[in-house]
């Protein structure tokens, strides 16, 4: 696992950072000048038609999010491994349970499998997670086996949070959390964005709200 | 700054709040009293309850409210003081609850909710009946009028016959009775039934055994239904639904009385539900979601005790819809039927289940076990026929209609303006049959279940629904026709 600083610069090189994609969507393709064709001109969910002068941003989480997720997985794995190791050691040498010698390889195998899963899962999550913010709203797509697509119209966003845990902070990442008035899906989370992109997305969403308020 | 006319809750409410605060400690308190017999020194532990009582008293003392022009002012907190202004125009509904003890004192707990979601924005424990009426009137001035149409009584109540129907035929009493019977069977309780006393048992015969089973089942069912009837009487006793100014006033509850004033124009979602017996007897129930509350079933039950209309003749449905301002359901021809892929998937799953059950039965009873197929096949056939009829969606002028459920069928109406977000979910098993699920979240997803969702629709149907809602432009690549499938950046470039 490389130090976080090395990965902070990885995303632009790989060309898949949200900023790069956003530029491709909004500046590169020229889509920023207006909404997507067809239905975008129609009213969405009974609300007035979205304004044309809103940028289209799309992209994926930062590549460093993979490392961040692996670090988070490592922390969880270490907690689990130390707890199960301590329990096993107690059973083996202090309590001297008969089943303990047989359980040790099984526990080791399970921990190894869990570690492999924690290592292999983040790139897959990253590969399938993408977002697109257009004049209508924010769409988030994720999952490989279970494909999910969530769409939040701009008019329905009540407020926007940026959330960054200790590991995310180390990698300069933040999660964008949208709140709608709903209860089940009231919180819609877009993880692994660089602070810059997250703030840009937030500003875009909030500017839309301010325009509507005016 | 405290506005003129600011006041605290009713003085007697302190006693009620103390009782409410002590309720969680009831069992430890009883245990302490029992163990203190003969040793009064142990009662010194009752001082531990003092902080709870003190907290309730301080909370009561620090809460103030005042009626302002155009809204309500509230202040709470001793160390961290919080002031809140609620505008009348933003009040979605006002509900009030009266526990049995509060009823003796003529006091109500008043809950005021806006459409921001979360818990009620204001809870006043407890105010007098006249004061709660004054607050409700002050906050309800901005509403328009709801008039009962011709032919529908101004006030809808539940007759004794309807209460009996809900108690005896509603719910899942049969399933519970069968479950208890299985447990009793497991613990050999059947052997202990004193049938000989009634001279109807013939010792040691299959007839005797069957009779014991039947008796136990009937006794359990009777017990379960008696409890259900009691529950229905407690929950729906004193039920009434009547127009009141711009709102509809709902009232229910025998011991704890709930009263909710709901603005019908702010209904987030409405669902008509009917079980198998309801369908046979042409009856149904109406469940509505209004924004506010914490989104759980308990919150919805706190507001309406479950359904807004627990049972109703199907013939009265159209009149009630007109009264509540709900649009009528689209005609049968407007409904899109269940997708063939869904029927194929359900048929395959049913066949697998039938094969598994028959194999288990054959393993236990030999060739006789194969007879189970004779029962299962018609059952699954009927299930597939019902699924074809009772699954689908339709578009209305103001919103989306979803229909689902085979055993307990449900017709959900989602006003277009109230949909907060849309989701598509496609699992690996459904993908094999070309199916996916669509789900919508409204401003308050409590009461009816989780989100309004329709599983087992085709990508074409999903496109149609998203197009109708004006969301097709943002639709994901995997529901587009194969020719139209481009990566998102390429799609953007193509659009540009």
Interface residues (C-beta under 8 A of the other chain):
Chain A: X21 X24 X25 X28 X29 X30 X31 X35 X36 X37 X38 X39 X40 X42 X43 X44 X45 X46 X47 X56 X58 X130 X132 X134 X136 X137 X139 X141 X145 X146 X147 X148 X149 X150 X151 X152 X153 X156 X158 X180 X181 X182 X183 X184 X185 X186 X188
Chain B: X115 X116 X117 X291 X293 X294 X295 X398 X415 X416 X417 X419 X420 X421 X422 X423 X424 X425 X426 X427 X428 X431 X436 X439 X441 X442 X443 X444 X445 X446 X450 X451 X467 X469 X470 X471 X472 X473 X474 X475 X476 X478 X479 X488 X489 X492 X493 X495 X496
